[in-house]
Amino acid sequence: MPQKRWEQIYNELQRESAPLGYNPPRQIGGPQSQVFEYSSKAGPVLLLAFRDLAQKPDYAAPNTLWAEGLDLVLERFQELARLGKRTPQAAAIVIDKKAGKYIVVMINELIDLYRQKGAPDSPDGSRRFTFVVIREEDGYSLQMPFGREPLRLTSVDSVASLTLLLKASKAPRP
């Protein structure tokens, strides 16, 4: 059975992170979850969520990728805060099935913005944290909430930004 696209990207990141001394990341949630946590001796370093989008040929908004279901990331952040531990960097790998590409989106700033507005604490049981990636002719942008300007996304079809983050987290502190 062929690997799913998210599994291919996960394995690519594993090949890049293993020489840096990282063990495979811990899966957060159940066995079907696509949320993982990389850790070092100092604690959590990176929370990583995969989102496979635009899978249907008749996708209603062909250039808009709605990434939702990041509740596990929020819950892990809350758990770490309760334990008095620092929160790691968080990223979502948004897989654009229609274009055959994936985009790395660092989401810490988004989480902070949503927290300031109270959005992640939606009591109605709906998805608490959603963000939008816009596909454009020349690349991708992150639609920022609350009237902020869109943010150009430059990490397309590459885990290099995540590898650099993992490498920097393993570097000895001065």
C-alpha positions as YAML, in Angstrom:
chain: A
units: angstrom
residues:
- id: 1
  name: MET
  ca: [0.00, 0.00, 0.00]
- id: 2
  name: PRO
  ca: [1.50, 3.36, -0.99]
- id: 3
  name: GLN
  ca: [2.30, 5.88, 1.72]
- id: 4
  name: LYS
  ca: [0.03, 8.83, 2.23]
- id: 5
  name: ARG
  ca: [1.55, 12.22, 1.40]
- id: 6
  name: TRP
  ca: [1.72, 13.27, 5.05]
- id: 7
  name: GLU
  ca: [3.61, 10.04, 5.86]
- id: 8
  name: GLN
  ca: [6.12, 10.78, 3.09]
- id: 9
  name: ILE
  ca: [6.76, 14.28, 4.49]
- id: 10
  name: TYR
  ca: [6.96, 12.89, 8.04]
- id: 11
  name: ASN
  ca: [9.57, 10.34, 6.90]
- id: 12
  name: GLU
  ca: [11.54, 13.07, 5.08]
- id: 13
  name: LEU
  ca: [11.65, 15.12, 8.28]
- id: 14
  name: GLN
  ca: [12.72, 12.01, 10.20]
- id: 15
  name: ARG
  ca: [15.63, 11.47, 7.80]
- id: 16
  name: GLU
  ca: [16.67, 15.10, 8.34]
- id: 17
  name: SER
  ca: [16.23, 15.13, 12.12]
- id: 18
  name: ALA
  ca: [17.80, 11.76, 13.02]
- id: 19
  name: PRO
  ca: [21.39, 12.94, 12.34]
- id: 20
  name: LEU
  ca: [20.67, 15.85, 14.71]
- id: 21
  name: GLY
  ca: [20.04, 13.34, 17.49]
- id: 22
  name: TYR
  ca: [16.24, 13.39, 17.52]
- id: 23
  name: ASN
  ca: [14.25, 10.25, 18.17]
- id: 24
  name: PRO
  ca: [10.98, 9.85, 16.27]
- id: 25
  name: PRO
  ca: [8.50, 12.38, 17.64]
- id: 26
  name: ARG
  ca: [5.80, 11.37, 20.09]
- id: 27
  name: GLN
  ca: [2.33, 11.10, 18.57]
- id: 28
  name: ILE
  ca: [-0.20, 13.34, 20.33]
- id: 29
  name: GLY
  ca: [-3.73, 11.95, 20.45]
- id: 30
  name: GLY
  ca: [-4.89, 8.57, 19.16]
- id: 31
  name: PRO
  ca: [-3.34, 6.25, 16.61]
- id: 32
  name: GLN
  ca: [-4.99, 8.12, 13.71]
- id: 33
  name: SER
  ca: [-3.70, 11.50, 14.87]
- id: 34
  name: GLN
  ca: [-1.42, 13.50, 12.61]
- id: 35
  name: VAL
  ca: [-0.01, 15.63, 15.45]
- id: 36
  name: PHE
  ca: [3.52, 14.98, 16.75]
- id: 37
  name: GLU
  ca: [5.93, 16.44, 19.31]
- id: 38
  name: TYR
  ca: [9.70, 16.60, 18.93]
- id: 39
  name: SER
  ca: [11.57, 16.85, 22.22]
- id: 40
  name: SER
  ca: [15.11, 17.32, 23.43]
- id: 41
  name: LYS
  ca: [16.56, 16.90, 26.92]
- id: 42
  name: ALA
  ca: [15.35, 20.43, 27.69]
- id: 43
  name: GLY
  ca: [11.74, 19.50, 26.86]
- id: 44
  name: PRO
  ca: [9.35, 19.93, 23.93]
- id: 45
  name: VAL
  ca: [10.89, 21.63, 20.90]
- id: 46
  name: LEU
  ca: [8.31, 21.41, 18.10]
- id: 47
  name: LEU
  ca: [4.63, 20.52, 17.84]
- id: 48
  name: LEU
  ca: [3.82, 19.48, 14.30]
- id: 49
  name: ALA
  ca: [0.37, 18.96, 12.77]
- id: 50
  name: PHE
  ca: [-0.29, 17.66, 9.26]
- id: 51
  name: ARG
  ca: [-3.38, 18.85, 7.41]
- id: 52
  name: ASP
  ca: [-4.31, 17.22, 4.09]
- id: 53
  name: LEU
  ca: [-6.54, 19.67, 2.18]
- id: 54
  name: ALA
  ca: [-8.23, 20.29, -1.18]
- id: 55
  name: GLN
  ca: [-8.70, 16.58, -1.71]
- id: 56
  name: LYS
  ca: [-11.93, 16.71, -3.71]
- id: 57
  name: PRO
  ca: [-11.96, 17.63, -7.41]
- id: 58
  name: ASP
  ca: [-14.98, 19.89, -6.80]
- id: 59
  name: TYR
  ca: [-13.43, 21.66, -3.81]
- id: 60
  name: ALA
  ca: [-15.73, 24.64, -3.22]
- id: 61
  name: ALA
  ca: [-13.00, 27.25, -2.75]
- id: 62
  name: PRO
  ca: [-10.26, 26.16, -5.14]
- id: 63
  name: ASN
  ca: [-7.63, 28.67, -3.97]
- id: 64
  name: THR
  ca: [-8.52, 28.69, -0.27]
- id: 65
  name: LEU
  ca: [-7.23, 26.03, 2.10]
- id: 66
  name: TRP
  ca: [-9.09, 25.97, 5.43]
- id: 67
  name: ALA
  ca: [-6.93, 24.24, 8.04]
- id: 68
  name: GLU
  ca: [-8.85, 23.19, 11.11]
- id: 69
  name: GLY
  ca: [-8.74, 20.56, 13.77]
- id: 70
  name: LEU
  ca: [-5.68, 21.83, 15.62]
- id: 71
  name: ASP
  ca: [-7.35, 21.29, 18.98]
- id: 72
  name: LEU
  ca: [-4.62, 18.82, 20.02]
- id: 73
  name: VAL
  ca: [-1.97, 21.52, 19.56]
- id: 74
  name: LEU
  ca: [-3.95, 23.93, 21.74]
- id: 75
  name: GLU
  ca: [-4.56, 21.26, 24.37]
- id: 76
  name: ARG
  ca: [-0.86, 20.41, 24.50]
- id: 77
  name: PHE
  ca: [0.02, 24.11, 24.90]
- id: 78
  name: GLN
  ca: [-2.46, 24.35, 27.79]
- id: 79
  name: GLU
  ca: [-1.05, 21.19, 29.39]
- id: 80
  name: LEU
  ca: [2.52, 22.51, 29.21]
- id: 81
  name: ALA
  ca: [1.41, 25.86, 30.68]
- id: 82
  name: ARG
  ca: [-0.29, 24.06, 33.60]
- id: 83
  name: LEU
  ca: [2.96, 22.17, 34.22]
- id: 84
  name: GLY
  ca: [4.93, 25.42, 34.17]
- id: 85
  name: LYS
  ca: [6.91, 24.38, 31.08]
- id: 86
  name: ARG
  ca: [7.72, 26.59, 28.12]
- id: 87
  name: THR
  ca: [5.67, 26.08, 24.99]
- id: 88
  name: PRO
  ca: [7.57, 24.86, 21.95]
- id: 89
  name: GLN
  ca: [7.41, 26.17, 18.42]
- id: 90
  name: ALA
  ca: [4.33, 24.92, 16.56]
- id: 91
  name: ALA
  ca: [3.91, 24.28, 12.86]
- id: 92
  name: ALA
  ca: [1.27, 22.94, 10.55]
- id: 93
  name: ILE
  ca: [2.21, 21.25, 7.33]
- id: 94
  name: VAL
  ca: [-0.65, 22.06, 4.98]
- id: 95
  name: ILE
  ca: [-0.82, 19.61, 2.09]
- id: 96
  name: ASP
  ca: [-2.46, 21.12, -0.98]
- id: 97
  name: LYS
  ca: [-3.58, 17.99, -2.80]
- id: 98
  name: LYS
  ca: [-4.94, 19.95, -5.74]
- id: 99
  name: ALA
  ca: [-1.62, 21.67, -6.49]
- id: 100
  name: GLY
  ca: [0.51, 18.71, -5.35]
- id: 101
  name: LYS
  ca: [2.48, 20.86, -2.88]
- id: 102
  name: TYR
  ca: [2.86, 21.28, 0.85]
- id: 103
  name: ILE
  ca: [3.39, 24.43, 2.87]
- id: 104
  name: VAL
  ca: [5.01, 24.78, 6.30]
- id: 105
  name: VAL
  ca: [3.09, 27.29, 8.41]
- id: 106
  name: MET
  ca: [4.53, 28.36, 11.76]
- id: 107
  name: ILE
  ca: [1.47, 28.90, 13.93]
- id: 108
  name: ASN
  ca: [2.68, 30.28, 17.29]
- id: 109
  name: GLU
  ca: [1.81, 33.88, 16.35]
- id: 110
  name: LEU
  ca: [-1.64, 32.80, 15.17]
- id: 111
  name: ILE
  ca: [-2.28, 30.95, 18.41]
- id: 112
  name: ASP
  ca: [-1.28, 34.06, 20.37]
- id: 113
  name: LEU
  ca: [-3.57, 36.27, 18.27]
- id: 114
  name: TYR
  ca: [-6.51, 33.91, 18.75]
- id: 115
  name: ARG
  ca: [-5.83, 33.72, 22.49]
- id: 116
  name: GLN
  ca: [-5.86, 37.53, 22.75]
- id: 117
  name: LYS
  ca: [-9.34, 37.54, 21.19]
- id: 118
  name: GLY
  ca: [-10.57, 34.49, 23.13]
- id: 119
  name: ALA
  ca: [-11.23, 32.54, 19.94]
- id: 120
  name: PRO
  ca: [-9.60, 29.20, 20.89]
- id: 121
  name: ASP
  ca: [-11.94, 28.82, 23.87]
- id: 122
  name: SER
  ca: [-15.14, 28.39, 21.87]
- id: 123
  name: PRO
  ca: [-17.63, 26.65, 24.20]
- id: 124
  name: ASP
  ca: [-19.98, 25.39, 21.47]
- id: 125
  name: GLY
  ca: [-17.89, 22.33, 20.58]
- id: 126
  name: SER
  ca: [-16.96, 23.68, 17.15]
- id: 127
  name: ARG
  ca: [-13.40, 23.59, 15.89]
- id: 128
  name: ARG
  ca: [-11.59, 26.07, 18.08]
- id: 129
  name: PHE
  ca: [-8.69, 27.02, 15.87]
- id: 130
  name: THR
  ca: [-8.89, 27.42, 12.11]
- id: 131
  name: PHE
  ca: [-6.61, 29.27, 9.73]
- id: 132
  name: VAL
  ca: [-6.61, 29.90, 6.00]
- id: 133
  name: VAL
  ca: [-3.86, 29.49, 3.42]
- id: 134
  name: ILE
  ca: [-4.49, 31.21, 0.08]
- id: 135
  name: ARG
  ca: [-3.05, 29.67, -3.10]
- id: 136
  name: GLU
  ca: [-1.91, 32.38, -5.51]
- id: 137
  name: GLU
  ca: [-0.29, 32.21, -8.95]
- id: 138
  name: ASP
  ca: [3.16, 32.86, -7.51]
- id: 139
  name: GLY
  ca: [2.91, 31.03, -4.18]
- id: 140
  name: TYR
  ca: [0.98, 30.91, -0.93]
- id: 141
  name: SER
  ca: [-0.08, 33.40, 1.75]
- id: 142
  name: LEU
  ca: [-1.42, 32.99, 5.23]
- id: 143
  name: GLN
  ca: [-4.61, 34.95, 5.75]
- id: 144
  name: MET
  ca: [-4.04, 36.70, 9.06]
- id: 145
  name: PRO
  ca: [-7.01, 37.19, 11.38]
- id: 146
  name: PHE
  ca: [-8.47, 40.38, 12.79]
- id: 147
  name: GLY
  ca: [-7.76, 42.58, 9.75]
- id: 148
  name: ARG
  ca: [-4.00, 42.03, 9.64]
- id: 149
  name: GLU
  ca: [-2.17, 41.89, 6.32]
- id: 150
  name: PRO
  ca: [-1.66, 38.44, 4.73]
- id: 151
  name: LEU
  ca: [1.71, 36.86, 5.40]
- id: 152
  name: ARG
  ca: [3.69, 35.44, 2.49]
- id: 153
  name: LEU
  ca: [4.62, 31.77, 3.06]
- id: 154
  name: THR
  ca: [8.02, 30.82, 1.69]
- id: 155
  name: SER
  ca: [8.47, 27.29, 3.00]
- id: 156
  name: VAL
  ca: [6.90, 25.32, 0.13]
- id: 157
  name: ASP
  ca: [7.76, 21.68, -0.60]
- id: 158
  name: SER
  ca: [10.63, 21.78, 1.88]
- id: 159
  name: VAL
  ca: [11.18, 20.79, 5.51]
- id: 160
  name: ALA
  ca: [14.36, 22.89, 5.65]
- id: 161
  name: SER
  ca: [12.82, 25.52, 7.96]
- id: 162
  name: LEU
  ca: [11.81, 22.79, 10.42]
- id: 163
  name: THR
  ca: [15.22, 21.14, 10.21]
- id: 164
  name: LEU
  ca: [16.87, 24.50, 11.02]
- id: 165
  name: LEU
  ca: [14.55, 24.98, 13.97]
- id: 166
  name: LEU
  ca: [15.36, 21.48, 15.28]
- id: 167
  name: LYS
  ca: [19.07, 22.05, 14.75]
- id: 168
  name: ALA
  ca: [18.97, 25.38, 16.59]
- id: 169
  name: SER
  ca: [17.11, 23.76, 19.48]
- id: 170
  name: LYS
  ca: [19.88, 21.17, 19.86]
- id: 171
  name: ALA
  ca: [22.64, 23.79, 19.85]
- id: 172
  name: PRO
  ca: [24.34, 24.33, 23.21]
- id: 173
  name: ARG
  ca: [23.08, 27.39, 25.09]
- id: 174
  name: PRO
  ca: [25.66, 30.12, 25.81]
...
